[in-house]
Amino acid sequence: LFLGDGRIELDNNPVERTIRPIALSRKNALFAGHDAGAQNWAVIASLIETCKLNGIAPHDYLSGVLTAIAAGHKQTDINDLLPWNYAKPV
């Protein structure tokens, strides 16, 4: 296909480099010890990767969200805490 359409990449190395950390952590999750532990691992990994895609430091995001929840953030306003809606002063 790449011979007929110049927009198509010759290889998929950039995509593989992007998903490599996800694949490595997925393999580590096999040893979570329990199905619920593996599901929790998947949720956290998804949040971290979503933060990276949105240009947010994952540690700052997670600590900000946990601080907001501990401070009594309303459950009805949970959308404010999603990575793509996240603002530093939570």
N, CA, C and O atoms as a printed pandas DataFrame, in Angstrom:
     atom_number atom_name residue_name chain_id  residue_number  x_coord  y_coord  z_coord
0              1         N          LEU        A               1    0.798   -1.204    0.000
1              2        CA          LEU        A               1    0.000    0.000    0.000
2              3         C          LEU        A               1    0.838    1.265    0.000
3              4         O          LEU        A               1    0.479    2.245   -0.653
4              5         N          PHE        A               2    1.952    1.258    0.724
5              6        CA          PHE        A               2    2.751    2.479    0.835
6              7         C          PHE        A               2    3.354    2.902   -0.504
7              8         O          PHE        A               2    3.709    4.069   -0.670
8              9         N          LEU        A               3    3.476    1.985   -1.459
9             10        CA          LEU        A               3    3.989    2.348   -2.778
10            11         C          LEU        A               3    2.972    3.163   -3.568
11            12         O          LEU        A               3    3.354    4.020   -4.364
12            13         N          GLY        A               4    1.696    2.909   -3.360
13            14        CA          GLY        A               4    0.654    3.621   -4.085
14            15         C          GLY        A               4    0.182    4.886   -3.399
15            16         O          GLY        A               4   -0.384    5.762   -4.053
16            17         N          ASP        A               5    0.400    5.004   -2.104
17            18        CA          ASP        A               5   -0.064    6.160   -1.343
18            19         C          ASP        A               5    1.076    6.657   -0.465
19            20         O          ASP        A               5    1.469    5.986    0.489
20            21         N          GLY        A               6    1.600    7.823   -0.784
21            22        CA          GLY        A               6    2.755    8.375   -0.073
22            23         C          GLY        A               6    2.477    8.775    1.356
23            24         O          GLY        A               6    3.413    9.031    2.114
24            25         N          ARG        A               7    1.211    8.837    1.749
25            26        CA          ARG        A               7    0.876    9.206    3.130
26            27         C          ARG        A               7    1.041    8.057    4.096
27            28         O          ARG        A               7    1.111    8.270    5.307
28            29         N          ILE        A               8    1.105    6.844    3.582
29            30        CA          ILE        A               8    1.204    5.665    4.434
30            31         C          ILE        A               8    2.665    5.435    4.804
31            32         O          ILE        A               8    3.548    5.440    3.946
32            33         N          GLU        A               9    2.900    5.237    6.085
33            34        CA          GLU        A               9    4.263    5.015    6.575
34            35         C          GLU        A               9    4.813    3.679    6.082
35            36         O          GLU        A               9    4.063    2.727    5.869
36            37         N          LEU        A              10    6.115    3.624    5.907
37            38        CA          LEU        A              10    6.785    2.396    5.472
38            39         C          LEU        A              10    6.715    1.315    6.551
39            40         O          LEU        A              10    6.604    0.128    6.244
40            41         N          ASP        A              11    6.781    1.736    7.819
41            42        CA          ASP        A              11    6.697    0.786    8.926
42            43         C          ASP        A              11    5.841    1.394   10.043
43            44         O          ASP        A              11    5.403    2.540    9.947
44            45         N          ASN        A              12    5.615    0.627   11.079
45            46        CA          ASN        A              12    4.795    1.118   12.188
46            47         C          ASN        A              12    5.617    1.284   13.462
47            48         O          ASN        A              12    5.075    1.176   14.562
48            49         N          ASN        A              13    6.895    1.539   13.332
49            50        CA          ASN        A              13    7.765    1.688   14.499
50            51         C          ASN        A              13    7.317    2.790   15.458
51            52         O          ASN        A              13    7.347    2.580   16.671
52            53         N          PRO        A              14    6.899    3.966   14.954
53            54        CA          PRO        A              14    6.458    4.988   15.921
54            55         C          PRO        A              14    5.291    4.517   16.790
55            56         O          PRO        A              14    5.251    4.816   17.984
56            57         N          VAL        A              15    4.356    3.796   16.211
57            58        CA          VAL        A              15    3.219    3.294   16.980
58            59         C          VAL        A              15    3.685    2.242   17.977
59            60         O          VAL        A              15    3.251    2.240   19.129
60            61         N          GLU        A              16    4.555    1.360   17.544
61            62        CA          GLU        A              16    5.042    0.312   18.447
62            63         C          GLU        A              16    5.825    0.899   19.613
63            64         O          GLU        A              16    5.726    0.394   20.731
64            65         N          ARG        A              17    6.603    1.958   19.377
65            66        CA          ARG        A              17    7.332    2.605   20.463
66            67         C          ARG        A              17    6.369    3.250   21.455
67            68         O          ARG        A              17    6.632    3.277   22.657
68            69         N          THR        A              18    5.252    3.768   20.945
69            70        CA          THR        A              18    4.278    4.415   21.813
70            71         C          THR        A              18    3.585    3.416   22.731
71            72         O          THR        A              18    3.355    3.714   23.903
72            73         N          ILE        A              19    3.253    2.242   22.217
73            74        CA          ILE        A              19    2.507    1.279   23.036
74            75         C          ILE        A              19    3.400    0.315   23.809
75            76         O          ILE        A              19    2.898   -0.498   24.585
76            77         N          ARG        A              20    4.690    0.392   23.615
77            78        CA          ARG        A              20    5.594   -0.540   24.306
78            79         C          ARG        A              20    5.456   -0.495   25.831
79            80         O          ARG        A              20    5.334   -1.550   26.453
80            81         N          PRO        A              21    5.472    0.695   26.458
81            82        CA          PRO        A              21    5.316    0.706   27.924
82            83         C          PRO        A              21    4.000    0.092   28.382
83            84         O          PRO        A              21    3.948   -0.549   29.431
84            85         N          ILE        A              22    2.941    0.281   27.608
85            86        CA          ILE        A              22    1.647   -0.293   27.968
86            87         C          ILE        A              22    1.721   -1.811   27.922
87            88         O          ILE        A              22    1.234   -2.493   28.823
88            89         N          ALA        A              23    2.332   -2.333   26.870
89            90        CA          ALA        A              23    2.444   -3.786   26.724
90            91         C          ALA        A              23    3.299   -4.386   27.839
91            92         O          ALA        A              23    2.992   -5.465   28.346
92            93         N          LEU        A              24    4.370   -3.691   28.221
93            94        CA          LEU        A              24    5.219   -4.199   29.302
94            95         C          LEU        A              24    4.464   -4.217   30.623
95            96         O          LEU        A              24    4.564   -5.180   31.382
96            97         N          SER        A              25    3.709   -3.156   30.901
97            98        CA          SER        A              25    2.981   -3.140   32.171
98            99         C          SER        A              25    1.835   -4.140   32.148
99           100         O          SER        A              25    1.471   -4.689   33.188
100          101         N          ARG        A              26    1.262   -4.385   30.971
101          102        CA          ARG        A              26    0.203   -5.385   30.868
102          103         C          ARG        A              26    0.744   -6.764   31.234
103          104         O          ARG        A              26    0.071   -7.539   31.913
104          105         N          LYS        A              27    1.961   -7.066   30.782
105          106        CA          LYS        A              27    2.558   -8.364   31.125
106          107         C          LYS        A              27    2.830   -8.449   32.627
107          108         O          LYS        A              27    2.680   -9.515   33.225
108          109         N          ASN        A              28    3.223   -7.346   33.230
109          110        CA          ASN        A              28    3.446   -7.338   34.677
110          111         C          ASN        A              28    2.141   -7.543   35.437
111          112         O          ASN        A              28    2.142   -8.111   36.529
112          113         N          ALA        A              29    1.023   -7.081   34.866
113          114        CA          ALA        A              29   -0.271   -7.205   35.527
114          115         C          ALA        A              29   -0.731   -8.654   35.609
115          116         O          ALA        A              29   -1.634   -8.968   36.384
116          117         N          LEU        A              30   -0.131   -9.534   34.829
117          118        CA          LEU        A              30   -0.497  -10.947   34.903
118          119         C          LEU        A              30   -0.232  -11.524   36.288
119          120         O          LEU        A              30   -0.828  -12.528   36.677
120          121         N          PHE        A              31    0.661  -10.884   37.022
121          122        CA          PHE        A              31    1.036  -11.374   38.343
122          123         C          PHE        A              31    0.407  -10.530   39.452
123          124         O          PHE        A              31    0.954  -10.439   40.551
124          125         N          ALA        A              32   -0.745   -9.909   39.165
125          126        CA          ALA        A              32   -1.413   -9.067   40.150
126          127         C          ALA        A              32   -1.957   -9.884   41.315
127          128         O          ALA        A              32   -2.207   -9.333   42.387
128          129         N          GLY        A              33   -2.144  -11.188   41.125
129          130        CA          GLY        A              33   -2.562  -12.054   42.211
130          131         C          GLY        A              33   -4.052  -12.300   42.301
131          132         O          GLY        A              33   -4.481  -13.263   42.937
132          133         N          HIS        A              34   -4.849  -11.450   41.677
133          134        CA          HIS        A              34   -6.296  -11.588   41.781
134          135         C          HIS        A              34   -6.923  -10.821   40.628
135          136         O          HIS        A              34   -6.340   -9.858   40.128
136          137         N          ASP        A              35   -8.110  -11.243   40.203
137          138        CA          ASP        A              35   -8.784  -10.557   39.099
138          139         C          ASP        A              35   -9.072   -9.096   39.425
139          140         O          ASP        A              35   -8.902   -8.221   38.577
140          141         N          ALA        A              36   -9.505   -8.838   40.648
141          142        CA          ALA        A              36   -9.796   -7.459   41.036
142          143         C          ALA        A              36   -8.524   -6.619   41.037
143          144         O          ALA        A              36   -8.552   -5.451   40.648
144          145         N          GLY        A              37   -7.418   -7.200   41.468
145          146        CA          GLY        A              37   -6.145   -6.485   41.439
146          147         C          GLY        A              37   -5.735   -6.150   40.020
147          148         O          GLY        A              37   -5.232   -5.058   39.759
148          149         N          ALA        A              38   -5.944   -7.083   39.097
149          150        CA          ALA        A              38   -5.605   -6.839   37.693
150          151         C          ALA        A              38   -6.505   -5.765   37.094
151          152         O          ALA        A              38   -6.047   -4.944   36.300
152          153         N          GLN        A              39   -7.783   -5.766   37.468
153          154        CA          GLN        A              39   -8.692   -4.721   36.970
154          155         C          GLN        A              39   -8.291   -3.354   37.508
155          156         O          GLN        A              39   -8.319   -2.367   36.773
156          157         N          ASN        A              40   -7.921   -3.289   38.773
157          158        CA          ASN        A              40   -7.462   -2.017   39.342
158          159         C          ASN        A              40   -6.191   -1.544   38.649
159          160         O          ASN        A              40   -6.032   -0.354   38.375
160          161         N          TRP        A              41   -5.296   -2.468   38.370
161          162        CA          TRP        A              41   -4.067   -2.138   37.652
162          163         C          TRP        A              41   -4.412   -1.558   36.282
163          164         O          TRP        A              41   -3.814   -0.567   35.860
164          165         N          ALA        A              42   -5.367   -2.166   35.588
165          166        CA          ALA        A              42   -5.766   -1.698   34.256
166          167         C          ALA        A              42   -6.350   -0.292   34.317
167          168         O          ALA        A              42   -6.084    0.528   33.437
168          169         N          VAL        A              43   -7.138   -0.009   35.340
169          170        CA          VAL        A              43   -7.720    1.326   35.487
170          171         C          VAL        A              43   -6.621    2.359   35.690
171          172         O          VAL        A              43   -6.622    3.403   35.037
172          173         N          ILE        A              44   -5.691    2.077   36.582
173          174        CA          ILE        A              44   -4.604    3.014   36.854
174          175         C          ILE        A              44   -3.729    3.202   35.616
175          176         O          ILE        A              44   -3.351    4.328   35.290
176          177         N          ALA        A              45   -3.405    2.108   34.924
177          178        CA          ALA        A              45   -2.591    2.210   33.708
178          179         C          ALA        A              45   -3.302    3.042   32.654
179          180         O          ALA        A              45   -2.666    3.830   31.954
180          181         N          SER        A              46   -4.618    2.876   32.532
181          182        CA          SER        A              46   -5.389    3.661   31.564
182          183         C          SER        A              46   -5.373    5.139   31.927
183          184         O          SER        A              46   -5.213    5.992   31.054
184          185         N          LEU        A              47   -5.537    5.445   33.204
185          186        CA          LEU        A              47   -5.487    6.843   33.643
186          187         C          LEU        A              47   -4.123    7.463   33.366
187          188         O          LEU        A              47   -4.034    8.596   32.894
188          189         N          ILE        A              48   -3.072    6.726   33.658
189          190        CA          ILE        A              48   -1.718    7.245   33.445
190          191         C          ILE        A              48   -1.464    7.512   31.967
191          192         O          ILE        A              48   -0.925    8.560   31.613
192          193         N          GLU        A              49   -1.842    6.584   31.107
193          194        CA          GLU        A              49   -1.623    6.774   29.677
194          195         C          GLU        A              49   -2.496    7.893   29.125
195          196         O          GLU        A              49   -2.071    8.622   28.228
196          197         N          THR        A              50   -3.709    8.037   29.648
197          198        CA          THR        A              50   -4.573    9.137   29.221
198          199         C          THR        A              50   -3.974   10.473   29.626
199          200         O          THR        A              50   -4.053   11.446   28.876
200          201         N          CYS        A              51   -3.374   10.525   30.814
201          202        CA          CYS        A              51   -2.683   11.744   31.245
202          203         C          CYS        A              51   -1.558   12.090   30.279
203          204         O          CYS        A              51   -1.418   13.241   29.865
204          205         N          LYS        A              52   -0.771   11.105   29.927
205          206        CA          LYS        A              52    0.346   11.339   29.007
206          207         C          LYS        A              52   -0.149   11.853   27.668
207          208         O          LYS        A              52    0.446   12.765   27.092
208          209         N          LEU        A              53   -1.243   11.271   27.163
209          210        CA          LEU        A              53   -1.795   11.710   25.883
210          211         C          LEU        A              53   -2.320   13.141   25.942
211          212         O          LEU        A              53   -2.330   13.843   24.931
212          213         N          ASN        A              54   -2.757   13.575   27.131
213          214        CA          ASN        A              54   -3.285   14.924   27.298
214          215         C          ASN        A              54   -2.241   15.912   27.810
215          216         O          ASN        A              54   -2.571   17.052   28.136
216          217         N          GLY        A              55   -0.983   15.477   27.882
217          218        CA          GLY        A              55    0.099   16.371   28.296
218          219         C          GLY        A              55    0.068   16.737   29.769
219          220         O          GLY        A              55    0.497   17.826   30.152
220          221         N          ILE        A              56   -0.436   15.835   30.592
221          222        CA          ILE        A              56   -0.521   16.072   32.036
222          223         C          ILE        A              56    0.449   15.128   32.728
223          224         O          ILE        A              56    0.548   13.956   32.366
224          225         N          ALA        A              57    1.164   15.637   33.723
225          226        CA          ALA        A              57    2.061   14.791   34.501
226          227         C          ALA        A              57    1.213   13.827   35.335
227          228         O          ALA        A              57    0.434   14.273   36.178
228          229         N          PRO        A              58    1.351   12.510   35.115
229          230        CA          PRO        A              58    0.497   11.542   35.815
230          231         C          PRO        A              58    0.551   11.649   37.340
231          232         O          PRO        A              58   -0.480   11.544   38.004
232          233         N          HIS        A              59    1.736   11.857   37.896
233          234        CA          HIS        A              59    1.857   11.954   39.356
234          235         C          HIS        A              59    1.095   13.168   39.876
235          236         O          HIS        A              59    0.383   13.075   40.877
236          237         N          ASP        A              60    1.240   14.299   39.204
237          238        CA          ASP        A              60    0.514   15.501   39.627
238          239         C          ASP        A              60   -0.991   15.293   39.518
239          240         O          ASP        A              60   -1.750   15.708   40.394
240          241         N          TYR        A              61   -1.415   14.651   38.440
241          242        CA          TYR        A              61   -2.840   14.397   38.245
242          243         C          TYR        A              61   -3.393   13.498   39.350
243          244         O          TYR        A              61   -4.387   13.835   39.992
244          245         N          LEU        A              62   -2.742   12.350   39.568
245          246        CA          LEU        A              62   -3.249   11.399   40.569
246          247         C          LEU        A              62   -3.249   11.993   41.971
247          248         O          LEU        A              62   -4.205   11.805   42.723
248          249         N          SER        A              63   -2.184   12.708   42.329
249          250        CA          SER        A              63   -2.152   13.301   43.675
250          251         C          SER        A              63   -3.183   14.419   43.789
251          252         O          SER        A              63   -3.784   14.588   44.851
252          253         N          GLY        A              64   -3.402   15.183   42.726
253          254        CA          GLY        A              64   -4.423   16.230   42.752
254          255         C          GLY        A              64   -5.826   15.669   42.877
255          256         O          GLY        A              64   -6.647   16.191   43.631
256          257         N          VAL        A              65   -6.098   14.613   42.141
257          258        CA          VAL        A              65   -7.427   13.995   42.184
258          259         C          VAL        A              65   -7.677   13.349   43.547
259          260         O          VAL        A              65   -8.755   13.501   44.122
260          261         N          LEU        A              66   -6.685   12.633   44.056
261          262        CA          LEU        A              66   -6.860   11.996   45.375
262          263         C          LEU        A              66   -7.021   13.042   46.475
263          264         O          LEU        A              66   -7.788   12.839   47.416
264          265         N          THR        A              67   -6.306   14.151   46.362
265          266        CA          THR        A              67   -6.452   15.237   47.329
266          267         C          THR        A              67   -7.851   15.837   47.255
267          268         O          THR        A              67   -8.473   16.116   48.280
268          269         N          ALA        A              68   -8.343   16.035   46.020
269          270        CA          ALA        A              68   -9.690   16.595   45.843
270          271         C          ALA        A              68  -10.750   15.663   46.413
271          272         O          ALA        A              68  -11.698   16.114   47.055
272          273         N          ILE        A              69  -10.593   14.375   46.182
273          274        CA          ILE        A              69  -11.564   13.406   46.705
274          275         C          ILE        A              69  -11.530   13.401   48.232
275          276         O          ILE        A              69  -12.577   13.380   48.880
276          277         N          ALA        A              70  -10.332   13.419   48.800
277          278        CA          ALA        A              70  -10.204   13.428   50.267
278          279         C          ALA        A              70  -10.758   14.714   50.870
279          280         O          ALA        A              70  -11.216   14.720   52.013
280          281         N          ALA        A              71  -10.716   15.813   50.099
281          282        CA          ALA        A              71  -11.222   17.095   50.588
282          283         C          ALA        A              71  -12.731   17.218   50.408
283          284         O          ALA        A              71  -13.314   18.240   50.772
284          285         N          GLY        A              72  -13.375   16.187   49.849
285          286        CA          GLY        A              72  -14.828   16.188   49.748
286          287         C          GLY        A              72  -15.372   16.626   48.400
287          288         O          GLY        A              72  -16.481   17.154   48.329
288          289         N          HIS        A              73  -14.620   16.418   47.336
289          290        CA          HIS        A              73  -15.112   16.741   45.988
290          291         C          HIS        A              73  -16.429   16.001   45.751
291          292         O          HIS        A              73  -16.532   14.806   46.027
292          293         N          LYS        A              74  -17.433   16.715   45.238
293          294        CA          LYS        A              74  -18.755   16.118   45.048
294          295         C          LYS        A              74  -18.719   15.036   43.980
295          296         O          LYS        A              74  -18.102   15.207   42.928
296          297         N          GLN        A              75  -19.381   13.929   44.258
297          298        CA          GLN        A              75  -19.422   12.824   43.312
298          299         C          GLN        A              75  -20.155   13.216   42.033
299          300         O          GLN        A              75  -19.863   12.679   40.964
300          301         N          THR        A              76  -21.094   14.139   42.132
301          302        CA          THR        A              76  -21.829   14.571   40.942
302          303         C          THR        A              76  -20.946   15.375   39.991
303          304         O          THR        A              76  -21.268   15.508   38.810
304          305         N          ASP        A              77  -19.840   15.911   40.495
305          306        CA          ASP        A              77  -18.902   16.684   39.665
306          307         C          ASP        A              77  -17.677   15.864   39.275
307          308         O          ASP        A              77  -16.599   16.416   39.056
308          309         N          ILE        A              78  -17.844   14.546   39.188
309          310        CA          ILE        A              78  -16.713   13.662   38.910
310          311         C          ILE        A              78  -16.084   13.949   37.546
311          312         O          ILE        A              78  -14.891   13.712   37.354
312          313         N          ASN        A              79  -16.872   14.456   36.601
313          314        CA          ASN        A              79  -16.325   14.763   35.270
314          315         C          ASN        A              79  -15.223   15.818   35.332
315          316         O          ASN        A              79  -14.354   15.855   34.461
316          317         N          ASP        A              80  -15.250   16.668   36.347
317          318        CA          ASP        A              80  -14.197   17.678   36.501
318          319         C          ASP        A              80  -12.836   17.050   36.769
319          320         O          ASP        A              80  -11.801   17.669   36.523
320          321         N          LEU        A              81  -12.838   15.824   37.273
321          322        CA          LEU        A              81  -11.584   15.170   37.644
322          323         C          LEU        A              81  -11.030   14.258   36.545
323          324         O          LEU        A              81   -9.980   13.645   36.737
324          325         N          LEU        A              82  -11.694   14.156   35.428
325          326        CA          LEU        A              82  -11.179   13.346   34.330
326          327         C          LEU        A              82   -9.950   14.009   33.732
327          328         O          LEU        A              82   -9.857   15.236   33.729
328          329         N          PRO        A              83   -9.003   13.227   33.224
329          330        CA          PRO        A              83   -7.741   13.806   32.744
330          331         C          PRO        A              83   -7.912   14.927   31.711
331          332         O          PRO        A              83   -7.165   15.905   31.750
332          333         N          TRP        A              84   -8.874   14.808   30.790
333          334        CA          TRP        A              84   -9.007   15.837   29.759
334          335         C          TRP        A              84   -9.695   17.084   30.278
335          336         O          TRP        A              84   -9.706   18.100   29.584
336          337         N          ASN        A              85  -10.273   17.049   31.477
337          338        CA          ASN        A              85  -10.882   18.232   32.106
338          339         C          ASN        A              85  -10.045   18.754   33.265
339          340         O          ASN        A              85  -10.404   19.748   33.896
340          341         N          TYR        A              86   -8.945   18.095   33.542
341          342        CA          TYR        A              86   -8.156   18.396   34.733
342          343         C          TYR        A              86   -7.468   19.750   34.615
343          344         O          TYR        A              86   -6.874   20.084   33.590
344          345         N          ALA        A              87   -7.565   20.504   35.679
345          346        CA          ALA        A              87   -6.845   21.783   35.803
346          347         C          ALA        A              87   -6.102   21.715   37.125
347          348         O          ALA        A              87   -6.604   21.129   38.085
348          349         N          LYS        A              88   -4.930   22.296   37.192
349          350        CA          LYS        A              88   -4.084   22.207   38.394
350          351         C          LYS        A              88   -4.839   22.505   39.700
351          352         O          LYS        A              88   -4.804   21.675   40.608
352          353         N          PRO        A              89   -5.521   23.659   39.832
353          354        CA          PRO        A              89   -6.205   23.900   41.110
354          355         C          PRO        A              89   -7.502   23.124   41.197
355          356         O          PRO        A              89   -8.561   23.655   40.864
356          357         N          VAL        A              90   -7.441   21.860   41.644
357          358        CA          VAL        A              90   -8.641   21.013   41.712
358          359         C          VAL        A              90   -9.447   21.355   42.925
359          360         O          VAL        A              90  -10.495   20.753   43.160
